């Protein structure tokens, strides 16, 4: 009995010692064992770089985990294309959340042929670090398992943490005017690219990720962009019915009505590229997210063609609480229709001319 107790105490001490001296590589090996225990033989698995304090730490962890899983022959780790990698890293890395939306998981599954996806993050807690991984079903978005373990810094981790990478250059498309869209025309006829700033944060650390904000706000921003382009071509100063109102107020109301009218008609879009700027002001983090998206031009044309200029004019007049003569109303509707027609011509021409 004494011998059994002594043996148990020795194993317990060893376990405590092991937990205190676990390294990143040991944590990765433990993660591999856990993943294999949660998935069936031959499951096709996609591995995302965990969100981490440095990009290189996330890449190293994913590559090491991939190597161990491949060598064990328990699951099939699928190839990660450039497009898949870009989406995974962009979607999961901001604010070190490691989260990827259900829609993105299913989209990536279709692209890669994966049946499950591993995502996660590496974070610091005091003088230790913790790796947390999630296994998610591509088909159902069900959480199949969640693994977490603490580990201590060592020479490998310190090297990965101190790596300094040059910041990615700001893409040129962000600062290009709308009239330059034709320069980026791609492939099949009838496809145009549109560019939007989609996620200025409120500069609080509790702000949701820029990817989530962009996904939710992009249609609103697209609609506002088109509405602004149309409204800018309406000469408000020519209308006597608006003389009693501030010109800026009139323009704002017309643009708001246009935006609300267009927003519900914005078609599906293809995301081509993301770029996020981050900073810190007064001890609080902030970001500005940009997205490059592409639309089928015919769908954009159909959407703008359905703009009801009479309804928009009436709504603006009603919101401004002014009395408009019928000839003034008709003139506004006509000029608004001319602005819509101009925009349609610009879209058909690929925004090649001002």
Secondary structure as the mmCIF struct_conf table of DSSP 4:
data_model
#
loop_
_struct_conf.conf_type_id
_struct_conf.id
_struct_conf.beg_label_comp_id
_struct_conf.beg_label_asym_id
_struct_conf.beg_label_seq_id
_struct_conf.end_label_comp_id
_struct_conf.end_label_asym_id
_struct_conf.end_label_seq_id
HELX_RH_AL_P HELX_RH_AL_P1 UNK A 2 UNK A 21
HELX_RH_AL_P HELX_RH_AL_P2 UNK A 24 UNK A 38
BEND BEND1 UNK A 39 UNK A 39
TURN_TY1_P TURN_TY1_P1 UNK A 41 UNK A 42
STRN STRN1 UNK A 44 UNK A 47
HELX_LH_PP_P HELX_LH_PP_P1 UNK A 48 UNK A 50
STRN STRN2 UNK A 51 UNK A 51
BEND BEND2 UNK A 53 UNK A 54
HELX_RH_AL_P HELX_RH_AL_P3 UNK A 55 UNK A 72
TURN_TY1_P TURN_TY1_P2 UNK A 73 UNK A 73
BEND BEND3 UNK A 74 UNK A 75
STRN STRN3 UNK A 76 UNK A 77
HELX_LH_PP_P HELX_LH_PP_P2 UNK A 78 UNK A 79
HELX_RH_AL_P HELX_RH_AL_P4 UNK A 82 UNK A 93
HELX_RH_3T_P HELX_RH_3T_P1 UNK A 94 UNK A 96
HELX_RH_AL_P HELX_RH_AL_P5 UNK A 102 UNK A 112
BEND BEND4 UNK A 115 UNK A 115
STRN STRN4 UNK A 116 UNK A 125
TURN_TY1_P TURN_TY1_P3 UNK A 126 UNK A 127
STRN STRN5 UNK A 128 UNK A 137
TURN_TY1_P TURN_TY1_P4 UNK A 138 UNK A 140
STRN STRN6 UNK A 143 UNK A 152
HELX_RH_AL_P HELX_RH_AL_P6 UNK A 155 UNK A 162
HELX_LH_PP_P HELX_LH_PP_P3 UNK A 166 UNK A 171
HELX_RH_3T_P HELX_RH_3T_P2 UNK A 172 UNK A 175
HELX_RH_3T_P HELX_RH_3T_P3 UNK A 178 UNK A 184
BEND BEND5 UNK A 187 UNK A 188
TURN_TY1_P TURN_TY1_P5 UNK A 189 UNK A 190
STRN STRN7 UNK A 191 UNK A 200
BEND BEND6 UNK A 203 UNK A 203
TURN_TY1_P TURN_TY1_P6 UNK A 205 UNK A 206
HELX_LH_PP_P HELX_LH_PP_P4 UNK A 207 UNK A 209
HELX_RH_AL_P HELX_RH_AL_P7 UNK A 210 UNK A 231
TURN_TY1_P TURN_TY1_P7 UNK A 232 UNK A 233
BEND BEND7 UNK A 234 UNK A 234
HELX_RH_3T_P HELX_RH_3T_P4 UNK A 236 UNK A 238
HELX_RH_3T_P HELX_RH_3T_P5 UNK A 240 UNK A 242
TURN_TY1_P TURN_TY1_P8 UNK A 243 UNK A 244
BEND BEND8 UNK A 245 UNK A 245
HELX_RH_AL_P HELX_RH_AL_P8 UNK A 247 UNK A 263
TURN_TY1_P TURN_TY1_P9 UNK A 264 UNK A 265
STRN STRN8 UNK A 270 UNK A 281
TURN_TY1_P TURN_TY1_P10 UNK A 282 UNK A 283
STRN STRN9 UNK A 284 UNK A 296
HELX_RH_AL_P HELX_RH_AL_P9 UNK A 297 UNK A 305
TURN_TY1_P TURN_TY1_P11 UNK A 306 UNK A 306
HELX_RH_AL_P HELX_RH_AL_P10 UNK A 309 UNK A 320
TURN_TY1_P TURN_TY1_P12 UNK A 321 UNK A 321
HELX_RH_AL_P HELX_RH_AL_P11 UNK A 326 UNK A 348
TURN_TY1_P TURN_TY1_P13 UNK A 349 UNK A 351
#
